[in-house]
Structures are given as C-alpha cells and as structure tokens.
Amino acid sequence: LPAYRDRLDSLTTIFGEDRVIFGSDYPQSDSVAALPQVVGLAQAYASGKSSAAKDKFFFRNARRVYALPAR
C-alpha cells in the first residue's frame, strides 16, 4: 500500500470521492498480482476512509454511472 497511497490520494483529491471507482484488469493483471491481492490493496486503502466514501468507491459510484438497479 505505501507504494500506491500517494497516487491514490492524488486521484481522489483531483477527481473527488464521487468520481473514483474501484476496478481491476483481471485476468490480465494476474501475472503481476492475484485478484485477492489487488482487492486487499484496495480494501486496505479504503479502510482509512469513511463508510460513505468506501461505499462510493466500491459500488455506489459505479451503480450511479452505469445506471445499475439496486438489488
């Protein structure tokens, strides 16, 4: 996480928490890191955020942008 924190903080500052969405390049990224590692890194980064910010990062922003129905 320390290697990515500054970049993730910058992106969140530039775009705002309403415009940042978690995503991966799975399965192409599997040669660099396994999906559980990628998700774990994102979860570790988000752990310092509010519950509302985490929800936006992991699903609410995507739901809004892609007009996905609530389940």
PQR file with spaces between the fields and no chain letter, atoms N, CA, C, O and H, PARSE charges and radii, in Angstrom:
ATOM       1  N    LEU     1       0.806   -1.207    0.000 -0.4000 1.5000
ATOM       2  CA   LEU     1       0.000    0.000    0.000 -0.0000 2.0000
ATOM       3  C    LEU     1       0.850    1.273    0.000  0.5500 1.7000
ATOM       4  O    LEU     1       0.486    2.232   -0.680 -0.5500 1.4000
ATOM       5  N    PRO     2       1.957    1.321    0.727 -0.5600 1.5000
ATOM       6  CA   PRO     2       2.746    2.558    0.713  0.2800 2.0000
ATOM       7  C    PRO     2       3.185    2.991   -0.689  0.5500 1.7000
ATOM       8  O    PRO     2       3.304    4.186   -0.960 -0.5500 1.4000
ATOM       9  N    ALA     3       3.425    2.028   -1.573 -0.4000 1.5000
ATOM      10  CA   ALA     3       3.857    2.366   -2.934 -0.0000 2.0000
ATOM      11  C    ALA     3       2.744    3.020   -3.748  0.5500 1.7000
ATOM      12  O    ALA     3       3.023    3.711   -4.728 -0.5500 1.4000
ATOM      13  H    ALA     3       3.329    1.057   -1.353  0.4000 1.0000
ATOM      14  N    TYR     4       1.503    2.813   -3.361 -0.4000 1.5000
ATOM      15  CA   TYR     4       0.359    3.320   -4.128 -0.0000 2.0000
ATOM      16  C    TYR     4      -0.407    4.443   -3.446  0.5500 1.7000
ATOM      17  O    TYR     4      -1.173    5.153   -4.097 -0.5500 1.4000
ATOM      18  H    TYR     4       1.276    2.251   -2.565  0.4000 1.0000
ATOM      19  N    ARG     5      -0.213    4.611   -2.153 -0.4000 1.5000
ATOM      20  CA   ARG     5      -1.028    5.554   -1.377 -0.0000 2.0000
ATOM      21  C    ARG     5      -0.995    6.978   -1.946  0.5500 1.7000
ATOM      22  O    ARG     5      -2.050    7.591   -2.104 -0.5500 1.4000
ATOM      23  H    ARG     5       0.410    4.035   -1.623  0.4000 1.0000
ATOM      24  N    ASP     6       0.173    7.508   -2.253 -0.4000 1.5000
ATOM      25  CA   ASP     6       0.259    8.883   -2.763 -0.0000 2.0000
ATOM      26  C    ASP     6      -0.521    9.050   -4.066  0.5500 1.7000
ATOM      27  O    ASP     6      -1.227   10.041   -4.251 -0.5500 1.4000
ATOM      28  H    ASP     6       1.030    7.009   -2.125  0.4000 1.0000
ATOM      29  N    ARG     7      -0.391    8.086   -4.956 -0.4000 1.5000
ATOM      30  CA   ARG     7      -1.106    8.173   -6.237 -0.0000 2.0000
ATOM      31  C    ARG     7      -2.618    8.071   -6.025  0.5500 1.7000
ATOM      32  O    ARG     7      -3.381    8.820   -6.634 -0.5500 1.4000
ATOM      33  H    ARG     7       0.182    7.281   -4.806  0.4000 1.0000
ATOM      34  N    LEU     8      -3.046    7.157   -5.174 -0.4000 1.5000
ATOM      35  CA   LEU     8      -4.475    7.015   -4.901 -0.0000 2.0000
ATOM      36  C    LEU     8      -5.031    8.260   -4.217  0.5500 1.7000
ATOM      37  O    LEU     8      -6.136    8.705   -4.530 -0.5500 1.4000
ATOM      38  H    LEU     8      -2.426    6.548   -4.679  0.4000 1.0000
ATOM      39  N    ASP     9      -4.265    8.822   -3.282 -0.4000 1.5000
ATOM      40  CA   ASP     9      -4.686   10.067   -2.637 -0.0000 2.0000
ATOM      41  C    ASP     9      -4.809   11.193   -3.657  0.5500 1.7000
ATOM      42  O    ASP     9      -5.763   11.970   -3.615 -0.5500 1.4000
ATOM      43  H    ASP     9      -3.368    8.461   -3.028  0.4000 1.0000
ATOM      44  N    SER    10      -3.856   11.281   -4.565 -0.4000 1.5000
ATOM      45  CA   SER    10      -3.894   12.319   -5.598 -0.0000 2.0000
ATOM      46  C    SER    10      -5.121   12.163   -6.495  0.5500 1.7000
ATOM      47  O    SER    10      -5.811   13.140   -6.783 -0.5500 1.4000
ATOM      48  H    SER    10      -3.081   10.650   -4.599  0.4000 1.0000
ATOM      49  N    LEU    11      -5.387   10.948   -6.929 -0.4000 1.5000
ATOM      50  CA   LEU    11      -6.555   10.716   -7.784 -0.0000 2.0000
ATOM      51  C    LEU    11      -7.851   11.077   -7.072  0.5500 1.7000
ATOM      52  O    LEU    11      -8.745   11.685   -7.660 -0.5500 1.4000
ATOM      53  H    LEU    11      -4.826   10.154   -6.695  0.4000 1.0000
ATOM      54  N    THR    12      -7.944   10.698   -5.808 -0.4000 1.5000
ATOM      55  CA   THR    12      -9.145   11.019   -5.042 -0.0000 2.0000
ATOM      56  C    THR    12      -9.279   12.525   -4.850  0.5500 1.7000
ATOM      57  O    THR    12     -10.387   13.059   -4.897 -0.5500 1.4000
ATOM      58  H    THR    12      -7.218   10.204   -5.331  0.4000 1.0000
ATOM      59  N    THR    13      -8.173   13.204   -4.638 -0.4000 1.5000
ATOM      60  CA   THR    13      -8.205   14.663   -4.482 -0.0000 2.0000
ATOM      61  C    THR    13      -8.577   15.340   -5.792  0.5500 1.7000
ATOM      62  O    THR    13      -9.394   16.261   -5.803 -0.5500 1.4000
ATOM      63  H    THR    13      -7.273   12.770   -4.600  0.4000 1.0000
ATOM      64  N    ILE    14      -7.992   14.899   -6.885 -0.4000 1.5000
ATOM      65  CA   ILE    14      -8.244   15.518   -8.192 -0.0000 2.0000
ATOM      66  C    ILE    14      -9.681   15.289   -8.648  0.5500 1.7000
ATOM      67  O    ILE    14     -10.358   16.231   -9.060 -0.5500 1.4000
ATOM      68  H    ILE    14      -7.328   14.151   -6.876  0.4000 1.0000
ATOM      69  N    PHE    15     -10.150   14.047   -8.579 -0.4000 1.5000
ATOM      70  CA   PHE    15     -11.465   13.709   -9.120 -0.0000 2.0000
ATOM      71  C    PHE    15     -12.588   13.777   -8.089  0.5500 1.7000
ATOM      72  O    PHE    15     -13.751   13.959   -8.450 -0.5500 1.4000
ATOM      73  H    PHE    15      -9.600   13.281   -8.245  0.4000 1.0000
ATOM      74  N    GLY    16     -12.251   13.632   -6.822 -0.4000 1.5000
ATOM      75  CA   GLY    16     -13.264   13.638   -5.765 -0.0000 2.0000
ATOM      76  C    GLY    16     -13.825   12.245   -5.527  0.5500 1.7000
ATOM      77  O    GLY    16     -13.820   11.398   -6.420 -0.5500 1.4000
ATOM      78  H    GLY    16     -11.306   13.484   -6.529  0.4000 1.0000
ATOM      79  N    GLU    17     -14.302   12.025   -4.327 -0.4000 1.5000
ATOM      80  CA   GLU    17     -14.767   10.684   -3.954 -0.0000 2.0000
ATOM      81  C    GLU    17     -16.023   10.261   -4.718  0.5500 1.7000
ATOM      82  O    GLU    17     -16.370    9.080   -4.721 -0.5500 1.4000
ATOM      83  H    GLU    17     -14.306   12.713   -3.602  0.4000 1.0000
ATOM      84  N    ASP    18     -16.704   11.200   -5.361 -0.4000 1.5000
ATOM      85  CA   ASP    18     -17.888   10.856   -6.144 -0.0000 2.0000
ATOM      86  C    ASP    18     -17.546   10.394   -7.559  0.5500 1.7000
ATOM      87  O    ASP    18     -18.436   10.005   -8.315 -0.5500 1.4000
ATOM      88  H    ASP    18     -16.422   12.159   -5.359  0.4000 1.0000
ATOM      89  N    ARG    19     -16.257   10.435   -7.924 -0.4000 1.5000
ATOM      90  CA   ARG    19     -15.872   10.086   -9.298 -0.0000 2.0000
ATOM      91  C    ARG    19     -14.764    9.037   -9.368  0.5500 1.7000
ATOM      92  O    ARG    19     -14.179    8.825  -10.430 -0.5500 1.4000
ATOM      93  H    ARG    19     -15.534   10.751   -7.310  0.4000 1.0000
ATOM      94  N    VAL    20     -14.476    8.386   -8.254 -0.4000 1.5000
ATOM      95  CA   VAL    20     -13.447    7.340   -8.230 -0.0000 2.0000
ATOM      96  C    VAL    20     -14.140    6.002   -7.991  0.5500 1.7000
ATOM      97  O    VAL    20     -14.975    5.875   -7.095 -0.5500 1.4000
ATOM      98  H    VAL    20     -14.952    8.558   -7.392  0.4000 1.0000
ATOM      99  N    ILE    21     -13.785    5.007   -8.800 -0.4000 1.5000
ATOM     100  CA   ILE    21     -14.406    3.686   -8.736 -0.0000 2.0000
ATOM     101  C    ILE    21     -13.310    2.629   -8.695  0.5500 1.7000
ATOM     102  O    ILE    21     -12.336    2.714   -9.442 -0.5500 1.4000
ATOM     103  H    ILE    21     -13.107    5.109   -9.528  0.4000 1.0000
ATOM     104  N    PHE    22     -13.463    1.638   -7.829 -0.4000 1.5000
ATOM     105  CA   PHE    22     -12.530    0.518   -7.805 -0.0000 2.0000
ATOM     106  C    PHE    22     -12.761   -0.357   -9.032  0.5500 1.7000
ATOM     107  O    PHE    22     -13.898   -0.615   -9.426 -0.5500 1.4000
ATOM     108  H    PHE    22     -14.255    1.569   -7.221  0.4000 1.0000
ATOM     109  N    GLY    23     -11.673   -0.801   -9.618 -0.4000 1.5000
ATOM     110  CA   GLY    23     -11.745   -1.745  -10.722 -0.0000 2.0000
ATOM     111  C    GLY    23     -10.419   -2.478  -10.835  0.5500 1.7000
ATOM     112  O    GLY    23      -9.417   -2.058  -10.255 -0.5500 1.4000
ATOM     113  H    GLY    23     -10.749   -0.592   -9.297  0.4000 1.0000
ATOM     114  N    SER    24     -10.415   -3.542  -11.563 -0.4000 1.5000
ATOM     115  CA   SER    24      -9.175   -4.278  -11.788 -0.0000 2.0000
ATOM     116  C    SER    24      -9.069   -4.620  -13.267  0.5500 1.7000
ATOM     117  O    SER    24     -10.014   -4.426  -14.033 -0.5500 1.4000
ATOM     118  H    SER    24     -11.228   -3.883  -12.034  0.4000 1.0000
ATOM     119  N    ASP    25      -7.939   -5.119  -13.647 -0.4000 1.5000
ATOM     120  CA   ASP    25      -7.707   -5.551  -15.019 -0.0000 2.0000
ATOM     121  C    ASP    25      -7.652   -7.079  -15.062  0.5500 1.7000
ATOM     122  O    ASP    25      -6.981   -7.668  -15.910 -0.5500 1.4000
ATOM     123  H    ASP    25      -7.171   -5.277  -13.025  0.4000 1.0000
ATOM     124  N    TYR    26      -8.371   -7.702  -14.133 -0.4000 1.5000
ATOM     125  CA   TYR    26      -8.409   -9.154  -14.065 -0.0000 2.0000
ATOM     126  C    TYR    26      -9.036   -9.703  -15.329  0.5500 1.7000
ATOM     127  O    TYR    26     -10.023   -9.127  -15.787 -0.5500 1.4000
ATOM     128  H    TYR    26      -8.917   -7.223  -13.445  0.4000 1.0000
ATOM     129  N    PRO    27      -8.541  -10.763  -15.921 -0.5600 1.5000
ATOM     130  CA   PRO    27      -7.441  -11.628  -15.505  0.2800 2.0000
ATOM     131  C    PRO    27      -6.074  -11.212  -16.039  0.5500 1.7000
ATOM     132  O    PRO    27      -5.075  -11.865  -15.737 -0.5500 1.4000
ATOM     133  N    GLN    28      -6.011  -10.132  -16.830 -0.4000 1.5000
ATOM     134  CA   GLN    28      -4.721   -9.713  -17.384 -0.0000 2.0000
ATOM     135  C    GLN    28      -3.724   -9.354  -16.283  0.5500 1.7000
ATOM     136  O    GLN    28      -2.524   -9.577  -16.444 -0.5500 1.4000
ATOM     137  H    GLN    28      -6.823   -9.602  -17.075  0.4000 1.0000
ATOM     138  N    SER    29      -4.196   -8.809  -15.183 -0.4000 1.5000
ATOM     139  CA   SER    29      -3.311   -8.375  -14.104 -0.0000 2.0000
ATOM     140  C    SER    29      -2.796   -9.541  -13.269  0.5500 1.7000
ATOM     141  O    SER    29      -1.929   -9.357  -12.414 -0.5500 1.4000
ATOM     142  H    SER    29      -5.171   -8.627  -15.052  0.4000 1.0000
ATOM     143  N    ASP    30      -3.320  -10.729  -13.508 -0.4000 1.5000
ATOM     144  CA   ASP    30      -2.925  -11.885  -12.705 -0.0000 2.0000
ATOM     145  C    ASP    30      -1.437  -12.186  -12.782  0.5500 1.7000
ATOM     146  O    ASP    30      -0.895  -12.811  -11.871 -0.5500 1.4000
ATOM     147  H    ASP    30      -4.024  -10.878  -14.203  0.4000 1.0000
ATOM     148  N    SER    31      -0.764  -11.760  -13.841 -0.4000 1.5000
ATOM     149  CA   SER    31       0.676  -12.005  -13.953 -0.0000 2.0000
ATOM     150  C    SER    31       1.469  -11.085  -13.020  0.5500 1.7000
ATOM     151  O    SER    31       2.633  -11.353  -12.725 -0.5500 1.4000
ATOM     152  H    SER    31      -1.204  -11.252  -14.581  0.4000 1.0000
ATOM     153  N    VAL    32       0.839  -10.006  -12.560 -0.4000 1.5000
ATOM     154  CA   VAL    32       1.501   -9.068  -11.654 -0.0000 2.0000
ATOM     155  C    VAL    32       1.089   -9.325  -10.210  0.5500 1.7000
ATOM     156  O    VAL    32       1.931   -9.349   -9.312 -0.5500 1.4000
ATOM     157  H    VAL    32      -0.107   -9.789  -12.800  0.4000 1.0000
ATOM     158  N    ALA    33      -0.207   -9.515   -9.991 -0.4000 1.5000
ATOM     159  CA   ALA    33      -0.732   -9.785   -8.654 -0.0000 2.0000
ATOM     160  C    ALA    33      -2.049  -10.529   -8.792  0.5500 1.7000
ATOM     161  O    ALA    33      -2.836  -10.256   -9.698 -0.5500 1.4000
ATOM     162  H    ALA    33      -0.891   -9.495  -10.720  0.4000 1.0000
ATOM     163  N    ALA    34      -2.280  -11.469   -7.889 -0.4000 1.5000
ATOM     164  CA   ALA    34      -3.534  -12.218   -7.892 -0.0000 2.0000
ATOM     165  C    ALA    34      -4.681  -11.296   -7.475  0.5500 1.7000
ATOM     166  O    ALA    34      -4.482  -10.339   -6.727 -0.5500 1.4000
ATOM     167  H    ALA    34      -1.640  -11.691   -7.153  0.4000 1.0000
ATOM     168  N    LEU    35      -5.871  -11.596   -7.968 -0.4000 1.5000
ATOM     169  CA   LEU    35      -7.035  -10.764   -7.674 -0.0000 2.0000
ATOM     170  C    LEU    35      -7.231  -10.524   -6.172  0.5500 1.7000
ATOM     171  O    LEU    35      -7.517   -9.391   -5.785 -0.5500 1.4000
ATOM     172  H    LEU    35      -6.032  -12.373   -8.576  0.4000 1.0000
ATOM     173  N    PRO    36      -7.089  -11.540   -5.308 -0.5600 1.5000
ATOM     174  CA   PRO    36      -7.236  -11.271   -3.872  0.2800 2.0000
ATOM     175  C    PRO    36      -6.240  -10.221   -3.345  0.5500 1.7000
ATOM     176  O    PRO    36      -6.563   -9.464   -2.430 -0.5500 1.4000
ATOM     177  N    GLN    37      -5.051  -10.179   -3.916 -0.4000 1.5000
ATOM     178  CA   GLN    37      -4.070   -9.170   -3.517 -0.0000 2.0000
ATOM     179  C    GLN    37      -4.515   -7.776   -3.966  0.5500 1.7000
ATOM     180  O    GLN    37      -4.386   -6.808   -3.218 -0.5500 1.4000
ATOM     181  H    GLN    37      -4.788  -10.794   -4.660  0.4000 1.0000
ATOM     182  N    VAL    38      -5.032   -7.681   -5.173 -0.4000 1.5000
ATOM     183  CA   VAL    38      -5.496   -6.402   -5.707 -0.0000 2.0000
ATOM     184  C    VAL    38      -6.663   -5.885   -4.874  0.5500 1.7000
ATOM     185  O    VAL    38      -6.693   -4.716   -4.489 -0.5500 1.4000
ATOM     186  H    VAL    38      -5.137   -8.468   -5.781  0.4000 1.0000
ATOM     187  N    VAL    39      -7.613   -6.755   -4.603 -0.4000 1.5000
ATOM     188  CA   VAL    39      -8.773   -6.368   -3.791 -0.0000 2.0000
ATOM     189  C    VAL    39      -8.314   -6.012   -2.377  0.5500 1.7000
ATOM     190  O    VAL    39      -8.796   -5.039   -1.797 -0.5500 1.4000
ATOM     191  H    VAL    39      -7.589   -7.705   -4.916  0.4000 1.0000
ATOM     192  N    GLY    40      -7.402   -6.782   -1.828 -0.4000 1.5000
ATOM     193  CA   GLY    40      -6.876   -6.499   -0.488 -0.0000 2.0000
ATOM     194  C    GLY    40      -6.198   -5.146   -0.418  0.5500 1.7000
ATOM     195  O    GLY    40      -6.339   -4.432    0.575 -0.5500 1.4000
ATOM     196  H    GLY    40      -7.011   -7.572   -2.300  0.4000 1.0000
ATOM     197  N    LEU    41      -5.469   -4.786   -1.452 -0.4000 1.5000
ATOM     198  CA   LEU    41      -4.822   -3.479   -1.504 -0.0000 2.0000
ATOM     199  C    LEU    41      -5.867   -2.368   -1.510  0.5500 1.7000
ATOM     200  O    LEU    41      -5.736   -1.376   -0.793 -0.5500 1.4000
ATOM     201  H    LEU    41      -5.355   -5.366   -2.259  0.4000 1.0000
ATOM     202  N    ALA    42      -6.903   -2.546   -2.324 -0.4000 1.5000
ATOM     203  CA   ALA    42      -7.983   -1.545   -2.380 -0.0000 2.0000
ATOM     204  C    ALA    42      -8.698   -1.454   -1.042  0.5500 1.7000
ATOM     205  O    ALA    42      -9.023   -0.357   -0.588 -0.5500 1.4000
ATOM     206  H    ALA    42      -7.009   -3.352   -2.906  0.4000 1.0000
ATOM     207  N    GLN    43      -8.944   -2.584   -0.410 -0.4000 1.5000
ATOM     208  CA   GLN    43      -9.606   -2.572    0.896 -0.0000 2.0000
ATOM     209  C    GLN    43      -8.732   -1.916    1.955  0.5500 1.7000
ATOM     210  O    GLN    43      -9.235   -1.187    2.810 -0.5500 1.4000
ATOM     211  H    GLN    43      -8.680   -3.475   -0.779  0.4000 1.0000
ATOM     212  N    ALA    44      -7.438   -2.166    1.905 -0.4000 1.5000
ATOM     213  CA   ALA    44      -6.518   -1.537    2.859 -0.0000 2.0000
ATOM     214  C    ALA    44      -6.515   -0.027    2.666  0.5500 1.7000
ATOM     215  O    ALA    44      -6.525    0.724    3.641 -0.5500 1.4000
ATOM     216  H    ALA    44      -7.029   -2.757    1.210  0.4000 1.0000
ATOM     217  N    TYR    45      -6.501    0.420    1.416 -0.4000 1.5000
ATOM     218  CA   TYR    45      -6.538    1.860    1.152 -0.0000 2.0000
ATOM     219  C    TYR    45      -7.850    2.460    1.657  0.5500 1.7000
ATOM     220  O    TYR    45      -7.849    3.504    2.309 -0.5500 1.4000
ATOM     221  H    TYR    45      -6.493   -0.191    0.624  0.4000 1.0000
ATOM     222  N    ALA    46      -8.949    1.810    1.361 -0.4000 1.5000
ATOM     223  CA   ALA    46     -10.267    2.333    1.733 -0.0000 2.0000
ATOM     224  C    ALA    46     -10.519    2.266    3.239  0.5500 1.7000
ATOM     225  O    ALA    46     -11.399    2.963    3.745 -0.5500 1.4000
ATOM     226  H    ALA    46      -8.950    0.961    0.832  0.4000 1.0000
ATOM     227  N    SER    47      -9.772    1.450    3.952 -0.4000 1.5000
ATOM     228  CA   SER    47     -10.011    1.293    5.390 -0.0000 2.0000
ATOM     229  C    SER    47      -9.848    2.596    6.153  0.5500 1.7000
ATOM     230  O    SER    47     -10.416    2.748    7.234 -0.5500 1.4000
ATOM     231  H    SER    47      -9.058    0.883    3.541  0.4000 1.0000
ATOM     232  N    GLY    48      -9.089    3.534    5.618 -0.4000 1.5000
ATOM     233  CA   GLY    48      -8.905    4.822    6.275 -0.0000 2.0000
ATOM     234  C    GLY    48      -9.960    5.846    5.907  0.5500 1.7000
ATOM     235  O    GLY    48      -9.897    6.992    6.352 -0.5500 1.4000
ATOM     236  H    GLY    48      -8.628    3.411    4.740  0.4000 1.0000
ATOM     237  N    LYS    49     -10.935    5.444    5.093 -0.4000 1.5000
ATOM     238  CA   LYS    49     -11.980    6.358    4.624 -0.0000 2.0000
ATOM     239  C    LYS    49     -13.268    6.147    5.432  0.5500 1.7000
ATOM     240  O    LYS    49     -13.407    5.154    6.147 -0.5500 1.4000
ATOM     241  H    LYS    49     -10.987    4.513    4.731  0.4000 1.0000
ATOM     242  N    SER    50     -14.184    7.072    5.312 -0.4000 1.5000
ATOM     243  CA   SER    50     -15.483    6.925    5.969 -0.0000 2.0000
ATOM     244  C    SER    50     -16.269    5.798    5.299  0.5500 1.7000
ATOM     245  O    SER    50     -15.951    5.379    4.186 -0.5500 1.4000
ATOM     246  H    SER    50     -14.071    7.879    4.731  0.4000 1.0000
ATOM     247  N    SER    51     -17.297    5.319    5.995 -0.4000 1.5000
ATOM     248  CA   SER    51     -18.147    4.274    5.415 -0.0000 2.0000
ATOM     249  C    SER    51     -18.786    4.744    4.115  0.5500 1.7000
ATOM     250  O    SER    51     -18.876    3.983    3.152 -0.5500 1.4000
ATOM     251  H    SER    51     -17.555    5.660    6.899  0.4000 1.0000
ATOM     252  N    ALA    52     -19.224    5.987    4.087 -0.4000 1.5000
ATOM     253  CA   ALA    52     -19.844    6.537    2.876 -0.0000 2.0000
ATOM     254  C    ALA    52     -18.846    6.568    1.721  0.5500 1.7000
ATOM     255  O    ALA    52     -19.195    6.219    0.593 -0.5500 1.4000
ATOM     256  H    ALA    52     -19.150    6.606    4.869  0.4000 1.0000
ATOM     257  N    ALA    53     -17.615    6.981    1.992 -0.4000 1.5000
ATOM     258  CA   ALA    53     -16.585    7.037    0.942 -0.0000 2.0000
ATOM     259  C    ALA    53     -16.250    5.632    0.449  0.5500 1.7000
ATOM     260  O    ALA    53     -16.051    5.437   -0.750 -0.5500 1.4000
ATOM     261  H    ALA    53     -17.332    7.264    2.908  0.4000 1.0000
ATOM     262  N    LYS    54     -16.183    4.654    1.343 -0.4000 1.5000
ATOM     263  CA   LYS    54     -15.918    3.269    0.932 -0.0000 2.0000
ATOM     264  C    LYS    54     -17.034    2.738    0.051  0.5500 1.7000
ATOM     265  O    LYS    54     -16.774    2.099   -0.968 -0.5500 1.4000
ATOM     266  H    LYS    54     -16.344    4.813    2.317  0.4000 1.0000
ATOM     267  N    ASP    55     -18.267    2.999    0.436 -0.4000 1.5000
ATOM     268  CA   ASP    55     -19.405    2.549   -0.366 -0.0000 2.0000
ATOM     269  C    ASP    55     -19.359    3.156   -1.766  0.5500 1.7000
ATOM     270  O    ASP    55     -19.629    2.468   -2.751 -0.5500 1.4000
ATOM     271  H    ASP    55     -18.478    3.518    1.264  0.4000 1.0000
ATOM     272  N    LYS    56     -19.021    4.427   -1.855 -0.4000 1.5000
ATOM     273  CA   LYS    56     -18.917    5.080   -3.158 -0.0000 2.0000
ATOM     274  C    LYS    56     -17.810    4.424   -3.988  0.5500 1.7000
ATOM     275  O    LYS    56     -18.006    4.129   -5.167 -0.5500 1.4000
ATOM     276  H    LYS    56     -18.802    4.986   -1.055  0.4000 1.0000
ATOM     277  N    PHE    57     -16.685    4.205   -3.389 -0.4000 1.5000
ATOM     278  CA   PHE    57     -15.517    3.646   -4.072 -0.0000 2.0000
ATOM     279  C    PHE    57     -15.795    2.238   -4.603  0.5500 1.7000
ATOM     280  O    PHE    57     -15.432    1.911   -5.733 -0.5500 1.4000
ATOM     281  H    PHE    57     -16.525    4.445   -2.431  0.4000 1.0000
ATOM     282  N    PHE    58     -16.441    1.412   -3.782 -0.4000 1.5000
ATOM     283  CA   PHE    58     -16.621    0.017   -4.161 -0.0000 2.0000
ATOM     284  C    PHE    58     -17.901   -0.273   -4.941  0.5500 1.7000
ATOM     285  O    PHE    58     -17.945   -1.260   -5.676 -0.5500 1.4000
ATOM     286  H    PHE    58     -16.736    1.678   -2.864  0.4000 1.0000
ATOM     287  N    PHE    59     -18.957    0.559   -4.808 -0.4000 1.5000
ATOM     288  CA   PHE    59     -20.134    0.223   -5.601 -0.0000 2.0000
ATOM     289  C    PHE    59     -21.083    1.373   -5.915  0.5500 1.7000
ATOM     290  O    PHE    59     -21.662    1.379   -7.002 -0.5500 1.4000
ATOM     291  H    PHE    59     -18.921    1.361   -4.211  0.4000 1.0000
ATOM     292  N    ARG    60     -21.272    2.319   -5.051 -0.4000 1.5000
ATOM     293  CA   ARG    60     -22.285    3.353   -5.305 -0.0000 2.0000
ATOM     294  C    ARG    60     -21.962    4.213   -6.541  0.5500 1.7000
ATOM     295  O    ARG    60     -22.855    4.520   -7.330 -0.5500 1.4000
ATOM     296  H    ARG    60     -20.802    2.313   -4.168  0.4000 1.0000
ATOM     297  N    ASN    61     -20.707    4.595   -6.706 -0.4000 1.5000
ATOM     298  CA   ASN    61     -20.350    5.399   -7.881 -0.0000 2.0000
ATOM     299  C    ASN    61     -20.585    4.611   -9.173  0.5500 1.7000
ATOM     300  O    ASN    61     -21.097    5.156  -10.151 -0.5500 1.4000
ATOM     301  H    ASN    61     -19.981    4.345   -6.065  0.4000 1.0000
ATOM     302  N    ALA    62     -20.217    3.352   -9.174 -0.4000 1.5000
ATOM     303  CA   ALA    62     -20.433    2.523  -10.373 -0.0000 2.0000
ATOM     304  C    ALA    62     -21.926    2.355  -10.637  0.5500 1.7000
ATOM     305  O    ALA    62     -22.369    2.421  -11.783 -0.5500 1.4000
ATOM     306  H    ALA    62     -19.802    2.909   -8.380  0.4000 1.0000
ATOM     307  N    ARG    63     -22.690    2.140   -9.585 -0.4000 1.5000
ATOM     308  CA   ARG    63     -24.136    1.990   -9.758 -0.0000 2.0000
ATOM     309  C    ARG    63     -24.725    3.245  -10.401  0.5500 1.7000
ATOM     310  O    ARG    63     -25.552    3.161  -11.310 -0.5500 1.4000
ATOM     311  H    ARG    63     -22.330    2.086   -8.654  0.4000 1.0000
ATOM     312  N    ARG    64     -24.293    4.398   -9.922 -0.4000 1.5000
ATOM     313  CA   ARG    64     -24.800    5.663  -10.459 -0.0000 2.0000
ATOM     314  C    ARG    64     -24.361    5.874  -11.912  0.5500 1.7000
ATOM     315  O    ARG    64     -25.187    6.183  -12.770 -0.5500 1.4000
ATOM     316  H    ARG    64     -23.621    4.467   -9.185  0.4000 1.0000
ATOM     317  N    VAL    65     -23.086    5.711  -12.184 -0.4000 1.5000
ATOM     318  CA   VAL    65     -22.533    5.975  -13.512 -0.0000 2.0000
ATOM     319  C    VAL    65     -23.106    5.019  -14.561  0.5500 1.7000
ATOM     320  O    VAL    65     -23.436    5.432  -15.672 -0.5500 1.4000
ATOM     321  H    VAL    65     -22.414    5.460  -11.487  0.4000 1.0000
ATOM     322  N    TYR    66     -23.220    3.746  -14.199 -0.4000 1.5000
ATOM     323  CA   TYR    66     -23.701    2.756  -15.157 -0.0000 2.0000
ATOM     324  C    TYR    66     -25.210    2.532  -15.069  0.5500 1.7000
ATOM     325  O    TYR    66     -25.751    1.651  -15.737 -0.5500 1.4000
ATOM     326  H    TYR    66     -22.952    3.410  -13.296  0.4000 1.0000
ATOM     327  N    ALA    67     -25.878    3.323  -14.251 -0.4000 1.5000
ATOM     328  CA   ALA    67     -27.341    3.226  -14.077 -0.0000 2.0000
ATOM     329  C    ALA    67     -27.779    1.807  -13.748  0.5500 1.7000
ATOM     330  O    ALA    67     -28.729    1.284  -14.330 -0.5500 1.4000
ATOM     331  H    ALA    67     -25.438    4.038  -13.708  0.4000 1.0000
ATOM     332  N    LEU    68     -27.068    1.191  -12.800 -0.4000 1.5000
ATOM     333  CA   LEU    68     -27.383   -0.180  -12.387 -0.0000 2.0000
ATOM     334  C    LEU    68     -28.517   -0.143  -11.369  0.5500 1.7000
ATOM     335  O    LEU    68     -28.546    0.738  -10.510 -0.5500 1.4000
ATOM     336  H    LEU    68     -26.297    1.616  -12.327  0.4000 1.0000
ATOM     337  N    PRO    69     -29.450   -1.089  -11.453 -0.5600 1.5000
ATOM     338  CA   PRO    69     -30.538   -1.119  -10.480  0.2800 2.0000
ATOM     339  C    PRO    69     -30.034   -1.614   -9.126  0.5500 1.7000
ATOM     340  O    PRO    69     -29.099   -2.410   -9.047 -0.5500 1.4000
ATOM     341  N    ALA    70     -30.670   -1.129   -8.073 -0.4000 1.5000
ATOM     342  CA   ALA    70     -30.343   -1.621   -6.729 -0.0000 2.0000
ATOM     343  C    ALA    70     -30.874   -3.043   -6.610  0.5500 1.7000
ATOM     344  O    ALA    70     -31.905   -3.374   -7.195 -0.5500 1.4000
ATOM     345  H    ALA    70     -31.430   -0.483   -8.138  0.4000 1.0000
ATOM     346  N    ARG    71     -30.184   -3.872   -5.863 -0.4000 1.5000
ATOM     347  CA   ARG    71     -30.637   -5.248   -5.663 -0.0000 2.0000
ATOM     348  C    ARG    71     -31.327   -5.388   -4.344  0.5500 1.7000
ATOM     349  O    ARG    71     -31.780   -6.478   -3.996 -0.5500 1.4000
ATOM     350  H    ARG    71     -29.347   -3.603   -5.387  0.4000 1.0000
